[in-house]
Amino acid sequence: MYDGEWLEDMQHGNGTELMPDGSSFTGVFERGRKNGQGTYKWADNTTYEGEWAAGKIDGKGTYVWPDERRYDG
């Protein structure tokens, strides 16, 4: 499920995407791909907040695991 902005039938702009397994992404989309700043939350509550490019994690960001371990880089 997707709730957000669209352009030419593609996710484009700010939005939230919910996956069937309970994972979610909230952030910026460009022509249907995650691009820019965003937060991905996996079903196990691990999160990544940071930069994305062409639908993939790319750049600086922070991972936080359910046991509160974290990685910044």
mmJSON file of the N, C-alpha and C atoms, coordinates in Angstrom:
{"data_MODEL":{"atom_site":{
"group_PDB":["ATOM","ATOM","ATOM","ATOM","ATOM","ATOM","ATOM","ATOM","ATOM","ATOM","ATOM","ATOM","ATOM","ATOM","ATOM","ATOM","ATOM","ATOM","ATOM","ATOM","ATOM","ATOM","ATOM","ATOM","ATOM","ATOM","ATOM","ATOM","ATOM","ATOM","ATOM","ATOM","ATOM","ATOM","ATOM","ATOM","ATOM","ATOM","ATOM","ATOM","ATOM","ATOM","ATOM","ATOM","ATOM","ATOM","ATOM","ATOM","ATOM","ATOM","ATOM","ATOM","ATOM","ATOM","ATOM","ATOM","ATOM","ATOM","ATOM","ATOM","ATOM","ATOM","ATOM","ATOM","ATOM","ATOM","ATOM","ATOM","ATOM","ATOM","ATOM","ATOM","ATOM","ATOM","ATOM","ATOM","ATOM","ATOM","ATOM","ATOM","ATOM","ATOM","ATOM","ATOM","ATOM","ATOM","ATOM","ATOM","ATOM","ATOM","ATOM","ATOM","ATOM","ATOM","ATOM","ATOM","ATOM","ATOM","ATOM","ATOM","ATOM","ATOM","ATOM","ATOM","ATOM","ATOM","ATOM","ATOM","ATOM","ATOM","ATOM","ATOM","ATOM","ATOM","ATOM","ATOM","ATOM","ATOM","ATOM","ATOM","ATOM","ATOM","ATOM","ATOM","ATOM","ATOM","ATOM","ATOM","ATOM","ATOM","ATOM","ATOM","ATOM","ATOM","ATOM","ATOM","ATOM","ATOM","ATOM","ATOM","ATOM","ATOM","ATOM","ATOM","ATOM","ATOM","ATOM","ATOM","ATOM","ATOM","ATOM","ATOM","ATOM","ATOM","ATOM","ATOM","ATOM","ATOM","ATOM","ATOM","ATOM","ATOM","ATOM","ATOM","ATOM","ATOM","ATOM","ATOM","ATOM","ATOM","ATOM","ATOM","ATOM","ATOM","ATOM","ATOM","ATOM","ATOM","ATOM","ATOM","ATOM","ATOM","ATOM","ATOM","ATOM","ATOM","ATOM","ATOM","ATOM","ATOM","ATOM","ATOM","ATOM","ATOM","ATOM","ATOM","ATOM","ATOM","ATOM","ATOM","ATOM","ATOM","ATOM","ATOM","ATOM","ATOM","ATOM","ATOM","ATOM","ATOM","ATOM","ATOM","ATOM","ATOM","ATOM","ATOM","ATOM","ATOM","ATOM"],
"id":[1,2,3,4,5,6,7,8,9,10,11,12,13,14,15,16,17,18,19,20,21,22,23,24,25,26,27,28,29,30,31,32,33,34,35,36,37,38,39,40,41,42,43,44,45,46,47,48,49,50,51,52,53,54,55,56,57,58,59,60,61,62,63,64,65,66,67,68,69,70,71,72,73,74,75,76,77,78,79,80,81,82,83,84,85,86,87,88,89,90,91,92,93,94,95,96,97,98,99,100,101,102,103,104,105,106,107,108,109,110,111,112,113,114,115,116,117,118,119,120,121,122,123,124,125,126,127,128,129,130,131,132,133,134,135,136,137,138,139,140,141,142,143,144,145,146,147,148,149,150,151,152,153,154,155,156,157,158,159,160,161,162,163,164,165,166,167,168,169,170,171,172,173,174,175,176,177,178,179,180,181,182,183,184,185,186,187,188,189,190,191,192,193,194,195,196,197,198,199,200,201,202,203,204,205,206,207,208,209,210,211,212,213,214,215,216,217,218,219],
"type_symbol":["N","C","C","N","C","C","N","C","C","N","C","C","N","C","C","N","C","C","N","C","C","N","C","C","N","C","C","N","C","C","N","C","C","N","C","C","N","C","C","N","C","C","N","C","C","N","C","C","N","C","C","N","C","C","N","C","C","N","C","C","N","C","C","N","C","C","N","C","C","N","C","C","N","C","C","N","C","C","N","C","C","N","C","C","N","C","C","N","C","C","N","C","C","N","C","C","N","C","C","N","C","C","N","C","C","N","C","C","N","C","C","N","C","C","N","C","C","N","C","C","N","C","C","N","C","C","N","C","C","N","C","C","N","C","C","N","C","C","N","C","C","N","C","C","N","C","C","N","C","C","N","C","C","N","C","C","N","C","C","N","C","C","N","C","C","N","C","C","N","C","C","N","C","C","N","C","C","N","C","C","N","C","C","N","C","C","N","C","C","N","C","C","N","C","C","N","C","C","N","C","C","N","C","C","N","C","C","N","C","C","N","C","C","N","C","C","N","C","C"],
"label_atom_id":["N","CA","C","N","CA","C","N","CA","C","N","CA","C","N","CA","C","N","CA","C","N","CA","C","N","CA","C","N","CA","C","N","CA","C","N","CA","C","N","CA","C","N","CA","C","N","CA","C","N","CA","C","N","CA","C","N","CA","C","N","CA","C","N","CA","C","N","CA","C","N","CA","C","N","CA","C","N","CA","C","N","CA","C","N","CA","C","N","CA","C","N","CA","C","N","CA","C","N","CA","C","N","CA","C","N","CA","C","N","CA","C","N","CA","C","N","CA","C","N","CA","C","N","CA","C","N","CA","C","N","CA","C","N","CA","C","N","CA","C","N","CA","C","N","CA","C","N","CA","C","N","CA","C","N","CA","C","N","CA","C","N","CA","C","N","CA","C","N","CA","C","N","CA","C","N","CA","C","N","CA","C","N","CA","C","N","CA","C","N","CA","C","N","CA","C","N","CA","C","N","CA","C","N","CA","C","N","CA","C","N","CA","C","N","CA","C","N","CA","C","N","CA","C","N","CA","C","N","CA","C","N","CA","C","N","CA","C","N","CA","C","N","CA","C","N","CA","C","N","CA","C","N","CA","C"],
"label_alt_id":[null,null,null,null,null,null,null,null,null,null,null,null,null,null,null,null,null,null,null,null,null,null,null,null,null,null,null,null,null,null,null,null,null,null,null,null,null,null,null,null,null,null,null,null,null,null,null,null,null,null,null,null,null,null,null,null,null,null,null,null,null,null,null,null,null,null,null,null,null,null,null,null,null,null,null,null,null,null,null,null,null,null,null,null,null,null,null,null,null,null,null,null,null,null,null,null,null,null,null,null,null,null,null,null,null,null,null,null,null,null,null,null,null,null,null,null,null,null,null,null,null,null,null,null,null,null,null,null,null,null,null,null,null,null,null,null,null,null,null,null,null,null,null,null,null,null,null,null,null,null,null,null,null,null,null,null,null,null,null,null,null,null,null,null,null,null,null,null,null,null,null,null,null,null,null,null,null,null,null,null,null,null,null,null,null,null,null,null,null,null,null,null,null,null,null,null,null,null,null,null,null,null,null,null,null,null,null,null,null,null,null,null,null,null,null,null,null,null,null],
"label_comp_id":["MET","MET","MET","TYR","TYR","TYR","ASP","ASP","ASP","GLY","GLY","GLY","GLU","GLU","GLU","TRP","TRP","TRP","LEU","LEU","LEU","GLU","GLU","GLU","ASP","ASP","ASP","MET","MET","MET","GLN","GLN","GLN","HIS","HIS","HIS","GLY","GLY","GLY","ASN","ASN","ASN","GLY","GLY","GLY","THR","THR","THR","GLU","GLU","GLU","LEU","LEU","LEU","MET","MET","MET","PRO","PRO","PRO","ASP","ASP","ASP","GLY","GLY","GLY","SER","SER","SER","SER","SER","SER","PHE","PHE","PHE","THR","THR","THR","GLY","GLY","GLY","VAL","VAL","VAL","PHE","PHE","PHE","GLU","GLU","GLU","ARG","ARG","ARG","GLY","GLY","GLY","ARG","ARG","ARG","LYS","LYS","LYS","ASN","ASN","ASN","GLY","GLY","GLY","GLN","GLN","GLN","GLY","GLY","GLY","THR","THR","THR","TYR","TYR","TYR","LYS","LYS","LYS","TRP","TRP","TRP","ALA","ALA","ALA","ASP","ASP","ASP","ASN","ASN","ASN","THR","THR","THR","THR","THR","THR","TYR","TYR","TYR","GLU","GLU","GLU","GLY","GLY","GLY","GLU","GLU","GLU","TRP","TRP","TRP","ALA","ALA","ALA","ALA","ALA","ALA","GLY","GLY","GLY","LYS","LYS","LYS","ILE","ILE","ILE","ASP","ASP","ASP","GLY","GLY","GLY","LYS","LYS","LYS","GLY","GLY","GLY","THR","THR","THR","TYR","TYR","TYR","VAL","VAL","VAL","TRP","TRP","TRP","PRO","PRO","PRO","ASP","ASP","ASP","GLU","GLU","GLU","ARG","ARG","ARG","ARG","ARG","ARG","TYR","TYR","TYR","ASP","ASP","ASP","GLY","GLY","GLY"],
"label_asym_id":["A","A","A","A","A","A","A","A","A","A","A","A","A","A","A","A","A","A","A","A","A","A","A","A","A","A","A","A","A","A","A","A","A","A","A","A","A","A","A","A","A","A","A","A","A","A","A","A","A","A","A","A","A","A","A","A","A","A","A","A","A","A","A","A","A","A","A","A","A","A","A","A","A","A","A","A","A","A","A","A","A","A","A","A","A","A","A","A","A","A","A","A","A","A","A","A","A","A","A","A","A","A","A","A","A","A","A","A","A","A","A","A","A","A","A","A","A","A","A","A","A","A","A","A","A","A","A","A","A","A","A","A","A","A","A","A","A","A","A","A","A","A","A","A","A","A","A","A","A","A","A","A","A","A","A","A","A","A","A","A","A","A","A","A","A","A","A","A","A","A","A","A","A","A","A","A","A","A","A","A","A","A","A","A","A","A","A","A","A","A","A","A","A","A","A","A","A","A","A","A","A","A","A","A","A","A","A","A","A","A","A","A","A","A","A","A","A","A","A"],
"label_entity_id":["1","1","1","1","1","1","1","1","1","1","1","1","1","1","1","1","1","1","1","1","1","1","1","1","1","1","1","1","1","1","1","1","1","1","1","1","1","1","1","1","1","1","1","1","1","1","1","1","1","1","1","1","1","1","1","1","1","1","1","1","1","1","1","1","1","1","1","1","1","1","1","1","1","1","1","1","1","1","1","1","1","1","1","1","1","1","1","1","1","1","1","1","1","1","1","1","1","1","1","1","1","1","1","1","1","1","1","1","1","1","1","1","1","1","1","1","1","1","1","1","1","1","1","1","1","1","1","1","1","1","1","1","1","1","1","1","1","1","1","1","1","1","1","1","1","1","1","1","1","1","1","1","1","1","1","1","1","1","1","1","1","1","1","1","1","1","1","1","1","1","1","1","1","1","1","1","1","1","1","1","1","1","1","1","1","1","1","1","1","1","1","1","1","1","1","1","1","1","1","1","1","1","1","1","1","1","1","1","1","1","1","1","1","1","1","1","1","1","1"],
"label_seq_id":[1,1,1,2,2,2,3,3,3,4,4,4,5,5,5,6,6,6,7,7,7,8,8,8,9,9,9,10,10,10,11,11,11,12,12,12,13,13,13,14,14,14,15,15,15,16,16,16,17,17,17,18,18,18,19,19,19,20,20,20,21,21,21,22,22,22,23,23,23,24,24,24,25,25,25,26,26,26,27,27,27,28,28,28,29,29,29,30,30,30,31,31,31,32,32,32,33,33,33,34,34,34,35,35,35,36,36,36,37,37,37,38,38,38,39,39,39,40,40,40,41,41,41,42,42,42,43,43,43,44,44,44,45,45,45,46,46,46,47,47,47,48,48,48,49,49,49,50,50,50,51,51,51,52,52,52,53,53,53,54,54,54,55,55,55,56,56,56,57,57,57,58,58,58,59,59,59,60,60,60,61,61,61,62,62,62,63,63,63,64,64,64,65,65,65,66,66,66,67,67,67,68,68,68,69,69,69,70,70,70,71,71,71,72,72,72,73,73,73],
"pdbx_PDB_ins_code":[null,null,null,null,null,null,null,null,null,null,null,null,null,null,null,null,null,null,null,null,null,null,null,null,null,null,null,null,null,null,null,null,null,null,null,null,null,null,null,null,null,null,null,null,null,null,null,null,null,null,null,null,null,null,null,null,null,null,null,null,null,null,null,null,null,null,null,null,null,null,null,null,null,null,null,null,null,null,null,null,null,null,null,null,null,null,null,null,null,null,null,null,null,null,null,null,null,null,null,null,null,null,null,null,null,null,null,null,null,null,null,null,null,null,null,null,null,null,null,null,null,null,null,null,null,null,null,null,null,null,null,null,null,null,null,null,null,null,null,null,null,null,null,null,null,null,null,null,null,null,null,null,null,null,null,null,null,null,null,null,null,null,null,null,null,null,null,null,null,null,null,null,null,null,null,null,null,null,null,null,null,null,null,null,null,null,null,null,null,null,null,null,null,null,null,null,null,null,null,null,null,null,null,null,null,null,null,null,null,null,null,null,null,null,null,null,null,null,null],
"Cartn_x":[0.841,0.0,0.896,0.48,1.237,0.302,0.751,0.017,0.995,0.756,1.658,1.446,2.451,2.385,2.718,2.127,2.297,2.666,3.343,3.624,3.619,2.766,2.683,2.572,1.652,1.39,2.57,3.485,4.61,4.677,5.146,5.388,6.433,6.108,7.022,6.733,7.713,7.517,7.506,6.883,6.825,5.737,6.049,5.051,5.466,4.529,4.764,4.302,5.189,4.888,4.88,3.796,3.675,3.742,4.631,4.799,3.99,3.644,2.838,3.464,4.797,5.447,5.491,4.948,4.936,6.034,6.931,7.966,7.339,8.04,7.523,8.671,8.381,9.309,8.538,9.105,8.55,9.661,9.384,10.398,10.095,11.155,11.049,11.2,10.305,10.352,10.609,11.319,11.525,11.271,10.226,9.846,9.745,9.084,8.809,9.886,10.975,12.073,12.343,12.791,13.221,14.436,14.402,15.487,15.509,16.627,16.702,16.692,16.062,15.998,14.803,15.011,13.899,14.233,13.185,13.317,12.648,13.422,12.895,12.838,11.685,11.517,11.149,12.012,11.747,10.733,10.153,9.126,9.663,10.989,11.571,11.931,11.527,11.769,13.184,14.002,15.263,14.917,15.624,15.349,16.631,16.456,17.521,16.936,17.631,17.226,18.401,18.186,19.276,19.017,20.108,20.067,19.799,19.078,18.736,19.02,19.359,19.526,19.094,18.265,17.803,17.234,16.509,15.834,16.674,17.939,18.838,19.435,19.787,20.495,21.809,22.064,23.255,23.596,24.679,25.078,25.106,24.979,25.041,23.693,23.775,22.554,22.845,21.779,21.883,20.982,21.584,20.83,20.632,19.443,19.186,18.465,19.044,18.459,17.564,16.662,15.726,16.41,17.639,18.354,19.133,18.87,19.417,20.856,21.422,22.713,22.478,23.507,23.343,24.64,24.471,25.605,25.318,26.259,26.168,27.285,26.922,27.983,27.453],
"Cartn_y":[-1.162,0.0,1.238,2.258,3.507,4.685,5.592,6.815,7.965,8.757,9.863,10.5,11.214,11.973,11.087,11.453,10.706,11.66,11.112,11.836,10.811,11.007,10.117,8.647,8.36,7.003,6.365,7.171,6.659,7.395,6.688,7.323,8.42,9.632,10.748,11.85,12.151,13.127,12.402,13.0,12.405,11.35,10.255,9.212,8.134,7.227,6.071,4.82,3.835,2.561,1.477,0.705,-0.392,-1.71,-2.626,-3.906,-4.992,-6.068,-7.144,-7.795,-7.798,-8.436,-7.533,-6.316,-5.387,-4.336,-4.426,-3.411,-2.142,-1.013,0.238,1.171,2.066,3.13,4.434,5.435,6.786,7.725,8.462,9.38,9.871,10.121,10.73,9.665,9.76,8.896,9.765,9.195,9.869,8.853,9.11,8.232,6.768,6.527,5.173,4.523,5.223,4.661,5.521,4.865,5.592,6.428,7.723,8.598,9.84,10.095,11.224,10.717,11.447,11.062,10.147,9.148,8.281,7.341,6.746,5.787,4.48,3.394,2.054,1.322,0.718,-0.042,-1.474,-2.418,-3.819,-4.363,-5.501,-6.117,-6.434,-6.656,-6.968,-5.711,-4.54,-3.228,-2.697,-3.306,-2.697,-1.518,-0.4,0.763,1.288,1.877,2.63,3.988,5.029,6.392,7.072,7.527,8.178,8.359,8.331,8.652,7.416,7.665,6.647,7.203,6.301,6.686,5.522,5.804,4.8,3.556,3.748,2.646,1.864,2.273,1.542,2.471,1.891,2.645,3.123,4.436,4.994,6.317,6.371,7.598,7.419,8.51,8.478,8.106,7.351,6.971,6.267,5.888,5.232,4.005,2.876,1.659,1.581,1.181,0.921,-0.424,-1.337,-2.665,-2.678,-3.67,-3.735,-3.76,-4.304,-4.345,-3.046,-1.993,-0.646,-0.485,-1.542,-1.338,-0.38,0.375,1.316,1.432,1.792,2.045,3.351,4.294,5.558,5.583,5.94,6.021,6.226],
"Cartn_z":[0.0,0.0,0.0,-0.716,-0.789,-0.543,0.305,0.563,0.364,-0.678,-0.92,-2.278,-2.703,-3.945,-5.147,-6.288,-7.531,-8.661,-9.673,-10.904,-12.028,-13.009,-14.167,-13.748,-12.821,-12.318,-11.589,-11.051,-10.277,-8.939,-7.908,-6.626,-6.86,-6.443,-6.699,-5.683,-4.847,-3.778,-2.445,-1.457,-0.122,-0.048,0.65,0.797,1.772,2.019,2.882,2.157,2.125,1.493,2.573,2.634,3.587,2.825,3.257,2.601,3.311,2.603,3.193,4.436,4.541,5.7,6.929,6.84,7.966,7.907,6.938,6.759,6.19,6.378,5.825,5.457,4.525,4.147,4.147,4.799,4.773,4.334,3.269,2.783,1.392,0.641,-0.68,-1.768,-2.745,-3.917,-5.146,-6.106,-7.377,-8.488,-9.262,-10.366,-9.96,-8.816,-8.36,-7.515,-7.261,-6.467,-5.241,-4.17,-2.983,-3.385,-3.062,-3.491,-2.614,-1.944,-1.022,0.406,1.298,2.71,2.953,3.826,4.175,5.307,5.855,6.95,6.558,6.65,6.389,7.715,8.003,9.231,8.85,9.225,8.954,9.957,9.642,10.494,11.89,12.032,13.347,14.143,13.639,14.263,14.093,13.256,12.858,11.953,12.121,11.273,10.637,9.481,8.816,8.484,8.907,8.569,7.903,6.67,5.976,4.499,3.746,2.324,1.454,0.363,-0.63,-2.014,-2.954,-4.353,-5.23,-6.208,-7.173,-6.493,-5.377,-4.705,-3.719,-3.508,-2.617,-1.572,-0.421,0.606,0.009,0.091,-0.539,0.115,0.851,1.51,3.012,3.721,5.183,5.778,6.871,7.557,8.861,9.538,10.836,10.873,11.237,11.53,13.034,13.472,14.887,14.972,15.768,15.951,17.185,17.262,18.41,19.766,19.852,21.137,21.396,20.598,20.731,20.245,19.628,18.966,17.813,17.456,16.352,15.558,14.312,13.433,12.693,12.797,12.084,11.054,9.838,8.837,7.448],
"occupancy":[1.0,1.0,1.0,1.0,1.0,1.0,1.0,1.0,1.0,1.0,1.0,1.0,1.0,1.0,1.0,1.0,1.0,1.0,1.0,1.0,1.0,1.0,1.0,1.0,1.0,1.0,1.0,1.0,1.0,1.0,1.0,1.0,1.0,1.0,1.0,1.0,1.0,1.0,1.0,1.0,1.0,1.0,1.0,1.0,1.0,1.0,1.0,1.0,1.0,1.0,1.0,1.0,1.0,1.0,1.0,1.0,1.0,1.0,1.0,1.0,1.0,1.0,1.0,1.0,1.0,1.0,1.0,1.0,1.0,1.0,1.0,1.0,1.0,1.0,1.0,1.0,1.0,1.0,1.0,1.0,1.0,1.0,1.0,1.0,1.0,1.0,1.0,1.0,1.0,1.0,1.0,1.0,1.0,1.0,1.0,1.0,1.0,1.0,1.0,1.0,1.0,1.0,1.0,1.0,1.0,1.0,1.0,1.0,1.0,1.0,1.0,1.0,1.0,1.0,1.0,1.0,1.0,1.0,1.0,1.0,1.0,1.0,1.0,1.0,1.0,1.0,1.0,1.0,1.0,1.0,1.0,1.0,1.0,1.0,1.0,1.0,1.0,1.0,1.0,1.0,1.0,1.0,1.0,1.0,1.0,1.0,1.0,1.0,1.0,1.0,1.0,1.0,1.0,1.0,1.0,1.0,1.0,1.0,1.0,1.0,1.0,1.0,1.0,1.0,1.0,1.0,1.0,1.0,1.0,1.0,1.0,1.0,1.0,1.0,1.0,1.0,1.0,1.0,1.0,1.0,1.0,1.0,1.0,1.0,1.0,1.0,1.0,1.0,1.0,1.0,1.0,1.0,1.0,1.0,1.0,1.0,1.0,1.0,1.0,1.0,1.0,1.0,1.0,1.0,1.0,1.0,1.0,1.0,1.0,1.0,1.0,1.0,1.0,1.0,1.0,1.0,1.0,1.0,1.0],
"B_iso_or_equiv":[0.0,0.0,0.0,0.0,0.0,0.0,0.0,0.0,0.0,0.0,0.0,0.0,0.0,0.0,0.0,0.0,0.0,0.0,0.0,0.0,0.0,0.0,0.0,0.0,0.0,0.0,0.0,0.0,0.0,0.0,0.0,0.0,0.0,0.0,0.0,0.0,0.0,0.0,0.0,0.0,0.0,0.0,0.0,0.0,0.0,0.0,0.0,0.0,0.0,0.0,0.0,0.0,0.0,0.0,0.0,0.0,0.0,0.0,0.0,0.0,0.0,0.0,0.0,0.0,0.0,0.0,0.0,0.0,0.0,0.0,0.0,0.0,0.0,0.0,0.0,0.0,0.0,0.0,0.0,0.0,0.0,0.0,0.0,0.0,0.0,0.0,0.0,0.0,0.0,0.0,0.0,0.0,0.0,0.0,0.0,0.0,0.0,0.0,0.0,0.0,0.0,0.0,0.0,0.0,0.0,0.0,0.0,0.0,0.0,0.0,0.0,0.0,0.0,0.0,0.0,0.0,0.0,0.0,0.0,0.0,0.0,0.0,0.0,0.0,0.0,0.0,0.0,0.0,0.0,0.0,0.0,0.0,0.0,0.0,0.0,0.0,0.0,0.0,0.0,0.0,0.0,0.0,0.0,0.0,0.0,0.0,0.0,0.0,0.0,0.0,0.0,0.0,0.0,0.0,0.0,0.0,0.0,0.0,0.0,0.0,0.0,0.0,0.0,0.0,0.0,0.0,0.0,0.0,0.0,0.0,0.0,0.0,0.0,0.0,0.0,0.0,0.0,0.0,0.0,0.0,0.0,0.0,0.0,0.0,0.0,0.0,0.0,0.0,0.0,0.0,0.0,0.0,0.0,0.0,0.0,0.0,0.0,0.0,0.0,0.0,0.0,0.0,0.0,0.0,0.0,0.0,0.0,0.0,0.0,0.0,0.0,0.0,0.0,0.0,0.0,0.0,0.0,0.0,0.0],
"pdbx_formal_charge":[null,null,null,null,null,null,null,null,null,null,null,null,null,null,null,null,null,null,null,null,null,null,null,null,null,null,null,null,null,null,null,null,null,null,null,null,null,null,null,null,null,null,null,null,null,null,null,null,null,null,null,null,null,null,null,null,null,null,null,null,null,null,null,null,null,null,null,null,null,null,null,null,null,null,null,null,null,null,null,null,null,null,null,null,null,null,null,null,null,null,null,null,null,null,null,null,null,null,null,null,null,null,null,null,null,null,null,null,null,null,null,null,null,null,null,null,null,null,null,null,null,null,null,null,null,null,null,null,null,null,null,null,null,null,null,null,null,null,null,null,null,null,null,null,null,null,null,null,null,null,null,null,null,null,null,null,null,null,null,null,null,null,null,null,null,null,null,null,null,null,null,null,null,null,null,null,null,null,null,null,null,null,null,null,null,null,null,null,null,null,null,null,null,null,null,null,null,null,null,null,null,null,null,null,null,null,null,null,null,null,null,null,null,null,null,null,null,null,null],
"auth_seq_id":[1,1,1,2,2,2,3,3,3,4,4,4,5,5,5,6,6,6,7,7,7,8,8,8,9,9,9,10,10,10,11,11,11,12,12,12,13,13,13,14,14,14,15,15,15,16,16,16,17,17,17,18,18,18,19,19,19,20,20,20,21,21,21,22,22,22,23,23,23,24,24,24,25,25,25,26,26,26,27,27,27,28,28,28,29,29,29,30,30,30,31,31,31,32,32,32,33,33,33,34,34,34,35,35,35,36,36,36,37,37,37,38,38,38,39,39,39,40,40,40,41,41,41,42,42,42,43,43,43,44,44,44,45,45,45,46,46,46,47,47,47,48,48,48,49,49,49,50,50,50,51,51,51,52,52,52,53,53,53,54,54,54,55,55,55,56,56,56,57,57,57,58,58,58,59,59,59,60,60,60,61,61,61,62,62,62,63,63,63,64,64,64,65,65,65,66,66,66,67,67,67,68,68,68,69,69,69,70,70,70,71,71,71,72,72,72,73,73,73],
"auth_comp_id":["MET","MET","MET","TYR","TYR","TYR","ASP","ASP","ASP","GLY","GLY","GLY","GLU","GLU","GLU","TRP","TRP","TRP","LEU","LEU","LEU","GLU","GLU","GLU","ASP","ASP","ASP","MET","MET","MET","GLN","GLN","GLN","HIS","HIS","HIS","GLY","GLY","GLY","ASN","ASN","ASN","GLY","GLY","GLY","THR","THR","THR","GLU","GLU","GLU","LEU","LEU","LEU","MET","MET","MET","PRO","PRO","PRO","ASP","ASP","ASP","GLY","GLY","GLY","SER","SER","SER","SER","SER","SER","PHE","PHE","PHE","THR","THR","THR","GLY","GLY","GLY","VAL","VAL","VAL","PHE","PHE","PHE","GLU","GLU","GLU","ARG","ARG","ARG","GLY","GLY","GLY","ARG","ARG","ARG","LYS","LYS","LYS","ASN","ASN","ASN","GLY","GLY","GLY","GLN","GLN","GLN","GLY","GLY","GLY","THR","THR","THR","TYR","TYR","TYR","LYS","LYS","LYS","TRP","TRP","TRP","ALA","ALA","ALA","ASP","ASP","ASP","ASN","ASN","ASN","THR","THR","THR","THR","THR","THR","TYR","TYR","TYR","GLU","GLU","GLU","GLY","GLY","GLY","GLU","GLU","GLU","TRP","TRP","TRP","ALA","ALA","ALA","ALA","ALA","ALA","GLY","GLY","GLY","LYS","LYS","LYS","ILE","ILE","ILE","ASP","ASP","ASP","GLY","GLY","GLY","LYS","LYS","LYS","GLY","GLY","GLY","THR","THR","THR","TYR","TYR","TYR","VAL","VAL","VAL","TRP","TRP","TRP","PRO","PRO","PRO","ASP","ASP","ASP","GLU","GLU","GLU","ARG","ARG","ARG","ARG","ARG","ARG","TYR","TYR","TYR","ASP","ASP","ASP","GLY","GLY","GLY"],
"auth_asym_id":["A","A","A","A","A","A","A","A","A","A","A","A","A","A","A","A","A","A","A","A","A","A","A","A","A","A","A","A","A","A","A","A","A","A","A","A","A","A","A","A","A","A","A","A","A","A","A","A","A","A","A","A","A","A","A","A","A","A","A","A","A","A","A","A","A","A","A","A","A","A","A","A","A","A","A","A","A","A","A","A","A","A","A","A","A","A","A","A","A","A","A","A","A","A","A","A","A","A","A","A","A","A","A","A","A","A","A","A","A","A","A","A","A","A","A","A","A","A","A","A","A","A","A","A","A","A","A","A","A","A","A","A","A","A","A","A","A","A","A","A","A","A","A","A","A","A","A","A","A","A","A","A","A","A","A","A","A","A","A","A","A","A","A","A","A","A","A","A","A","A","A","A","A","A","A","A","A","A","A","A","A","A","A","A","A","A","A","A","A","A","A","A","A","A","A","A","A","A","A","A","A","A","A","A","A","A","A","A","A","A","A","A","A","A","A","A","A","A","A"],
"auth_atom_id":["N","CA","C","N","CA","C","N","CA","C","N","CA","C","N","CA","C","N","CA","C","N","CA","C","N","CA","C","N","CA","C","N","CA","C","N","CA","C","N","CA","C","N","CA","C","N","CA","C","N","CA","C","N","CA","C","N","CA","C","N","CA","C","N","CA","C","N","CA","C","N","CA","C","N","CA","C","N","CA","C","N","CA","C","N","CA","C","N","CA","C","N","CA","C","N","CA","C","N","CA","C","N","CA","C","N","CA","C","N","CA","C","N","CA","C","N","CA","C","N","CA","C","N","CA","C","N","CA","C","N","CA","C","N","CA","C","N","CA","C","N","CA","C","N","CA","C","N","CA","C","N","CA","C","N","CA","C","N","CA","C","N","CA","C","N","CA","C","N","CA","C","N","CA","C","N","CA","C","N","CA","C","N","CA","C","N","CA","C","N","CA","C","N","CA","C","N","CA","C","N","CA","C","N","CA","C","N","CA","C","N","CA","C","N","CA","C","N","CA","C","N","CA","C","N","CA","C","N","CA","C","N","CA","C","N","CA","C","N","CA","C","N","CA","C","N","CA","C","N","CA","C","N","CA","C"],
"pdbx_PDB_model_num":[1,1,1,1,1,1,1,1,1,1,1,1,1,1,1,1,1,1,1,1,1,1,1,1,1,1,1,1,1,1,1,1,1,1,1,1,1,1,1,1,1,1,1,1,1,1,1,1,1,1,1,1,1,1,1,1,1,1,1,1,1,1,1,1,1,1,1,1,1,1,1,1,1,1,1,1,1,1,1,1,1,1,1,1,1,1,1,1,1,1,1,1,1,1,1,1,1,1,1,1,1,1,1,1,1,1,1,1,1,1,1,1,1,1,1,1,1,1,1,1,1,1,1,1,1,1,1,1,1,1,1,1,1,1,1,1,1,1,1,1,1,1,1,1,1,1,1,1,1,1,1,1,1,1,1,1,1,1,1,1,1,1,1,1,1,1,1,1,1,1,1,1,1,1,1,1,1,1,1,1,1,1,1,1,1,1,1,1,1,1,1,1,1,1,1,1,1,1,1,1,1,1,1,1,1,1,1,1,1,1,1,1,1,1,1,1,1,1,1]
}}}
